[in-house]
Amino acid sequence: MSLRIVCMSLAAALLPTLSAAAEAPLDAETLAQPREGESATLDMVSIHRFGDTYGTFEVIVVWIDSVRPPPEDYFARRVRYAVNCDEGTLTLAAVGLIDRAGQLYKRMVVPPGASDPVKPPKGSDEAKWLQRVCMF
């Protein structure tokens, strides 16, 4: 009887953790997108061009909501993109998780070919980033 109570208590304790993990997968493409309460900013210093066509840059995603504090398990992120200026496309290359002390906690590298190049919609933040990177 007491084993049954222990098992039920353990299941009840783990259920919120398991359901939260199912709701928010920790893959690079999900983490690259800013969520509610966050802002993404182009890091101008990170822009690197390789000839006239190719380049890379990073975007910093941070918590900006002054009303709500960030969740306890929150990580700011540095998202790296590869660009093709001739085609006007972005490709996700890596996402780095930054802890509250500003240190790199984890980096998820997206292997070549694992993420499809995307042409960002006109007027979007991504289109503005692409334009700035390709004008250098």
C-alpha positions, 0 to 999 in steps of 0.5 A: 500500500505505501509503495503505491502511494510513493509511486503515485506521489512520484508520478504527480511530481514528475508530470508537470516536468514531463508536460513542460518538456513536451510543450517546449522542445529544446531544438535549435529552430525553436530556440532561435525564435524570440518568444513573448517577452523577448527581443532579438537584436542584430549584433553588428560586430558579428557580421562576417562576409566571405566574398560578395555572396556569403556571410554570417551574423549573430542575433542576440535574443534577451528578455525585455519584459519589465512587468514579468521576470524571466522564468527561472530556467531562462537562457538568453541566446546567441543565434548564428545565421549563414546568408546567401546575399545573391539568393536573399536567404538565411540559414540557421547555423547555431544557437548558443544558450547564455546563462544569467552570468553571461557565460555560454552554457550550451551551443547547438550547432546545426550541420550543413544541410540540416536547416533549409535556407529561408527567404524572409518576408519583406519588412520582417526583422530577418529581412532587415538583418539580411539587408544590413549584412549584405550591404557591407 
